[in-house]
C-alpha cells in the first residue's frame, strides 16, 4: 500500500467519523465519531469514499480532526466557506476545459502558487489566525511529502466544497428562520 492510499483511507475514515459527530447526540458525540471512524475503516465506507473522491485535502482532514476533538467553533466559518464557493467556479470551470487557461496545471509547477501563498500566510499571521496558518503549513508539508502530486489537491478538494455548500445552506436556513421570526413578532 502506498503512502497516498494509506493516507486516503485513514483520512476518509476520520472524515466519516467527523460527519457522524455532527449528529446532535449530546455527550455521546465524541464516542459516536470514533465508532463511525472504526466502522468506516472496517466496513468499507472509507475505501469507497477513497475510490470515488481520491485522497482528501489535508485542509478537510484537519477540519474533521478538529470536529472529532470537539473543538468549537470550527475555523470554517461562513465568510471562509463563501470565499471557497465564490472561488470554485473560477477554478473548476476553466480546469474542466471552459476557456483557454487551466489553473489546475499551475499546481504541478507550483512556484507562482507558492509565491501567492506567502502573502496569505503573512495575513494569517498578522490576524492571528493560528488554526488556518497551521492548516496551511500541513497542506504544504503534505505536498512536499509527495502525498499530493498537485498543490491544489493539497489545499482543497470537492468534498471541502460540498462542506462549504452545506454551511451555506445552513446559513440560508438560519437567515430564513430569522426573517420568519421577525415577521411574526413585527406584525
ZIVEN-V569346 format. One record per helix or strand. SS is the DSSP state (h for helix, s for strand). FROM is the first residue (numbers start at 0). LEN is the number of residues. If there is no record, write none. Layout:
ss: <SS:SS>
from: <FROM:FROM>
len: <LEN:LEN>
This chain:
ss: <h:h:h:h:h:h:h:h:h:h>
from: <2:25:44:57:77:102:110:129:150:157>
len: <18:18:9:11:18:5:16:15:5:29>
